[in-house]
Every structure is written in C-alpha cells, then in structure tokens.
Amino acid sequence: MKKLSLIGFLGLSVFAFSQNIKPADDKVNTDKTLLVQTDHSELDAKKKAAEEKAKLPKPYDPKADAEKDIQNLIVKAKKEKKNIMIQAGGNWCIWCLRFNQFVQTTPELKKLVDANYEYYHLNYSPENKNEKIFAKYGNPGDKFGYPVFIILDKNGKMIHVQQSDVLEEGKGYSLEKTKEFFKQWAPKS
C-alpha cells in the first residue's frame, strides 16, 4: 500500500508539475511580446518630409572646391558690385532645400537676389564638411544650425551671419522677412 501511495503521489506530482509549467511558458511568451504604440502622425510627417525632400532640387555639391569657388565669386562680385550670399547647409537638410526652392521659385526674391548677390551653396555633409571654410567664418552652423547665411562684401569680407529660423513661417519661409533680409544686406550704392 505504501508503494501504491508513493507511486500515486509521484504520478500526481508529475501531473501537477506539468500543469504549472504550461501556463508559466505562456506567461513568458506573453512577457516577451513587445507592445509598441506607433505614433502614426509622426511617421506620416517623416514620410511626407522624405517625399518633399526627394522632389526638391539638390543645390549642394560635396565635391566642389568651396575655397576656389568663393574666390571666383569674389572676383565676379567686385566686377558686378554685388555682395556674396553663402547659404551653408546640405542636401540632407529639408529646411536648406526649402529655402533654395522658395528663393528660386518666388520671382520677386529671385530678382532681388540676382540683382544684388553672387549666391553660393556651401556644402556641409559627411562627404565634405568644408571645415577650413567654416572655421574661417566662425563655424556658424555649430551655433545656429542649418541653413545659415554668411554674407560677404564684394571684397570677400564677412559682414553678417544670419540664422534662418527667424525667417521661417509655418513649414516654410516668410516672404516679407526674407525680402527684408535680402534688402538689408544688399550692397549700398
């Protein structure tokens, strides 16, 4: 009888033990499930920005010799009595591309820029950070972000650095603020 009781007890224990393991395994599997709430509005905004960026012209050239290009612009600016507008940024920067598109497609801004400036897109990207050029102008991108504008007189002397966020309006730029900015730093006749 003792043997029968012992066998019954062991059998019951194995059965009970196996019953406890199964729910524990289910619990472990449930705990391994990672529940992440997706912020669909943020994903949609990123997708729209990527689509917008893909459609915009890419004016920055990582392969350009910025030092040489700016020296050539100084020569041209002296002849034409213009200042030099350097828009520093990169093709990775949606706000840089938006500003370029805004100026190029807004007739009164394009006319204002063409009449008063030699315009240059100074590249800052992993392929070419143009560290010597940026250092020459005090690394304004480190301070203000991108795009940042460096205005030179016709002789190549830096006369102003302008952060771009003060020109923004909504998801773009203010026509009046941008127009005023270009007028303010145009060469004085």
Backbone torsions as a table, in degrees:
resi	resn	phi	psi	omega
1	MET	NA	-37.0	178.3
2	LYS	-62.9	-40.6	-179.1
3	LYS	-65.0	-42.3	-179.8
4	LEU	-64.0	-41.0	177.5
5	SER	-64.1	-43.0	-179.1
6	LEU	-64.3	-44.3	179.1
7	ILE	-64.2	-42.5	177.8
8	GLY	-62.3	-42.8	179.5
9	PHE	-63.8	-45.9	179.0
10	LEU	-63.5	-43.1	179.0
11	GLY	-61.5	-44.3	178.4
12	LEU	-64.7	-38.3	179.1
13	SER	-64.4	-45.1	179.0
14	VAL	-61.5	-45.4	179.3
15	PHE	-60.6	-47.3	-180.0
16	ALA	-64.0	-41.9	-179.8
17	PHE	-63.2	-42.8	-179.3
18	SER	-66.9	-32.1	177.0
19	GLN	-67.9	-36.5	179.5
20	ASN	-71.8	-33.2	-178.2
21	ILE	-67.7	-42.9	-176.2
22	LYS	-57.4	-52.3	177.8
23	PRO	-64.5	-32.5	178.6
24	ALA	-63.8	-41.1	177.7
25	ASP	-62.2	-42.0	178.9
26	ASP	-61.7	-39.6	-179.4
27	LYS	-65.0	-42.7	178.7
28	VAL	-60.8	-45.4	179.5
29	ASN	-62.3	-39.0	178.0
30	THR	-64.6	-41.6	-179.6
31	ASP	-65.6	-29.1	-179.7
32	LYS	-73.8	-18.9	-179.8
33	THR	-71.7	121.9	-179.5
34	LEU	-95.7	119.4	178.4
35	LEU	-98.3	114.1	179.3
36	VAL	-119.4	124.1	176.0
37	GLN	-82.2	128.7	-178.8
38	THR	-90.0	129.8	175.7
39	ASP	-88.7	92.1	-174.9
40	HIS	-63.4	-33.1	-179.7
41	SER	-66.6	-37.6	178.6
42	GLU	-69.0	-42.2	177.7
43	LEU	-63.0	-42.1	178.4
44	ASP	-63.0	-41.6	179.6
45	ALA	-63.3	-42.6	179.1
46	LYS	-65.3	-39.9	179.3
47	LYS	-64.6	-44.5	178.9
48	LYS	-63.3	-41.1	178.8
49	ALA	-63.7	-41.4	178.5
50	ALA	-64.3	-41.1	177.8
51	GLU	-64.5	-43.3	178.9
52	GLU	-62.2	-46.7	-178.6
53	LYS	-60.2	-39.5	-179.6
54	ALA	-62.7	-30.9	-176.6
55	LYS	-84.4	-22.1	-174.4
56	LEU	-80.5	147.3	175.8
57	PRO	-60.5	149.1	-179.4
58	LYS	-109.6	92.7	-173.3
59	PRO	-82.4	-10.1	-176.2
60	TYR	-90.4	134.5	-179.2
61	ASP	-117.0	105.2	-179.7
62	PRO	-62.2	-21.6	-178.2
63	LYS	-88.2	-7.2	-176.5
64	ALA	-66.8	148.8	173.4
65	ASP	-92.4	89.8	-172.9
66	ALA	-59.6	-40.8	-179.7
67	GLU	-59.1	-48.9	179.7
68	LYS	-64.4	-44.9	-179.5
69	ASP	-60.0	-43.6	-178.8
70	ILE	-68.7	-38.3	176.2
71	GLN	-61.1	-41.1	177.2
72	ASN	-64.6	-37.1	177.7
73	LEU	-67.2	-34.7	178.2
74	ILE	-63.0	-44.1	178.2
75	VAL	-60.0	-46.1	-179.8
76	LYS	-66.1	-41.4	-179.3
77	ALA	-63.6	-38.3	177.4
78	LYS	-61.0	-46.0	-179.3
79	LYS	-62.8	-42.8	-174.4
80	GLU	-94.2	1.5	179.9
81	LYS	54.3	50.1	179.4
82	LYS	-119.6	163.0	169.9
83	ASN	-93.3	172.4	179.7
84	ILE	-115.1	126.5	177.6
85	MET	-106.2	114.7	176.1
86	ILE	-103.7	118.2	174.7
87	GLN	-99.6	106.6	-177.6
88	ALA	-92.4	134.8	179.7
89	GLY	169.1	-147.1	-179.5
90	GLY	-163.5	166.5	179.8
91	ASN	-68.4	-11.9	176.9
92	TRP	-80.0	-15.3	-170.5
93	CYS	-97.9	109.3	-177.9
94	ILE	-60.1	-38.0	-179.2
95	TRP	-69.9	-31.2	175.4
96	CYS	-66.2	-44.7	-179.9
97	LEU	-68.0	-38.3	177.4
98	ARG	-62.8	-42.8	-178.8
99	PHE	-64.5	-45.8	178.8
100	ASN	-57.3	-47.7	-179.7
101	GLN	-62.4	-41.5	180.0
102	PHE	-59.4	-48.1	-179.1
103	VAL	-67.3	-43.5	-175.9
104	GLN	-69.7	-26.4	-175.5
105	THR	-107.7	2.7	176.8
106	THR	-106.8	103.9	-171.9
107	PRO	-50.6	-44.1	-177.1
108	GLU	-69.1	-31.1	176.2
109	LEU	-72.9	-44.2	179.5
110	LYS	-59.0	-43.8	179.2
111	LYS	-63.3	-44.4	179.3
112	LEU	-61.7	-44.7	179.4
113	VAL	-66.6	-49.7	-177.4
114	ASP	-60.6	-33.8	-178.6
115	ALA	-76.8	-25.4	-170.7
116	ASN	-120.0	-12.6	-171.9
117	TYR	-136.2	150.0	158.5
118	GLU	-94.2	124.5	-171.4
119	TYR	-106.6	136.0	-179.1
120	TYR	-139.1	136.9	175.8
121	HIS	-99.6	104.4	-179.6
122	LEU	-86.3	115.9	-175.7
123	ASN	-74.1	135.0	167.8
124	TYR	-132.9	109.7	-179.3
125	SER	-156.2	168.7	177.7
126	PRO	-57.7	-31.6	-179.7
127	GLU	-69.6	-32.7	-178.3
128	ASN	-159.7	105.9	-178.6
129	LYS	-87.5	-7.1	-179.6
130	ASN	46.8	47.3	-173.1
131	GLU	-59.2	-38.6	-179.6
132	LYS	-64.8	-42.8	-179.9
133	ILE	-66.1	-47.7	-179.4
134	PHE	-61.6	-39.6	179.0
135	ALA	-62.8	-37.6	179.3
136	LYS	-59.0	-31.8	-178.9
137	TYR	-103.9	14.8	174.7
138	GLY	82.6	21.0	178.8
139	ASN	48.2	56.6	-176.5
140	PRO	-64.1	-25.9	178.3
141	GLY	-64.3	-34.0	177.4
142	ASP	-63.5	-34.8	-176.6
143	LYS	-84.9	-43.3	-171.0
144	PHE	-109.2	-13.8	-172.8
145	GLY	83.2	-167.9	-175.1
146	TYR	-127.5	147.0	-2.3
147	PRO	-73.9	158.8	173.1
148	VAL	-134.2	145.7	-175.6
149	PHE	-111.5	131.8	177.7
150	ILE	-116.8	119.4	-178.3
151	ILE	-105.6	127.9	177.6
152	LEU	-113.9	147.5	172.6
153	ASP	-77.9	-179.6	-175.1
154	LYS	-63.5	-18.1	178.9
155	ASN	-93.0	0.0	179.1
156	GLY	89.6	8.5	178.3
157	LYS	-83.0	131.0	178.9
158	MET	-68.9	126.3	-180.0
159	ILE	-113.9	-15.9	179.8
160	HIS	-167.4	149.3	170.2
161	VAL	-124.3	131.5	-175.9
162	GLN	-124.5	124.5	171.3
163	GLN	-75.5	152.8	-173.5
164	SER	-91.6	-21.6	-174.3
165	ASP	-62.4	-24.9	178.7
166	VAL	-72.5	-12.4	178.8
167	LEU	-96.2	-7.6	-175.5
168	GLU	-74.6	153.9	175.2
169	GLU	-153.2	112.9	-176.6
170	GLY	63.7	-129.2	179.0
171	LYS	-95.4	18.6	-179.0
172	GLY	-148.8	-146.8	-177.1
173	TYR	-124.0	151.2	179.5
174	SER	-80.6	127.6	177.8
175	LEU	-61.3	-47.5	-176.8
176	GLU	-64.6	-45.7	-179.8
177	LYS	-64.8	-40.6	-179.5
178	THR	-68.4	-42.1	178.4
179	LYS	-61.2	-44.6	179.1
180	GLU	-62.5	-41.1	177.6
181	PHE	-59.6	-48.8	-179.9
182	PHE	-64.7	-38.3	179.2
183	LYS	-67.6	-40.8	-176.9
184	GLN	-61.0	-35.5	-174.9
185	TRP	-106.8	12.9	174.0
186	ALA	-69.2	154.0	179.6
187	PRO	-61.8	143.3	178.9
188	LYS	-85.7	127.5	-178.6
189	SER	-77.9	NA	NA
